[in-house]
């Protein structure tokens, strides 16, 4: 992959299965079905991970941060691609910007649009695949566990107000 060229959607789609496998594994463990993978400029996998907030009782273990940590230290992140099954939240969008990750491939952004517009506005290439399996994973999870979903995205659950009573 040329780090300066726009990513071909077919190439982006070919990278998605690694993140999807992580999302499925997270769901099977009782967690939130979001997976991610970080690839170098040649398409070599550097690290992969899944949202483990529930499994580890750690609110900072998002899929993107897990993949980033698994990749280990890199001299530079220029030319790298973060592939994620769901649009990255502000926390993970900040990680992408902080370390200069060049592009983000998003499996789906209908359930949550996160910081994708902010990333694009700051020079990060954003490729949204609108993948049917990513949408189905999130749709089924949100229907089954809406309170956990709202906790994950930092919104008050159904029936509760955000302020004091």
VENFENCOR-V762987 format. One record per pair of residues at least 24 apart in sequence whose C-alpha atoms are under 7 Angstrom apart, sorted by sequence separation. I is the first residue (numbers start at 1). J is the second residue. D is the distance in whole Angstrom. If there is no record, write none. Layout:
[[I,J,D] [I,J,D]]
This chain:
[[26,50,6] [31,55,6] [47,71,4] [77,101,5] [78,102,6] [90,114,6] [107,131,5] [26,51,7] [46,71,5] [87,112,6] [89,114,4] [90,115,5] [26,52,7] [87,113,5] [88,114,5] [89,115,6] [93,119,7] [108,134,6] [22,49,6] [23,50,6] [36,63,5] [65,92,7] [87,114,5] [88,115,6] [107,134,6] [108,135,6] [111,138,7] [22,50,5] [35,63,5] [36,64,5] [64,92,6] [88,116,7] [34,63,6] [38,67,6] [87,116,7] [37,67,5] [38,68,7] [36,67,6] [3,41,6] [41,79,5] [2,41,7] [40,79,6] [41,80,5] [1,41,6] [40,80,4] [1,42,5] [39,80,6] [40,81,6] [1,43,6] [38,80,7] [39,81,5] [38,81,6] [39,82,7] [38,82,5] [37,82,6] [38,83,6] [36,82,7] [37,83,5] [36,83,5] [37,84,7] [36,84,4] [35,84,6] [36,85,6] [85,134,6] [35,85,6] [34,85,6] [34,86,6] [19,83,7] [19,84,6] [20,85,6] [19,85,6] [16,83,6] [3,79,4] [12,105,6] [33,137,7] [33,138,7]]
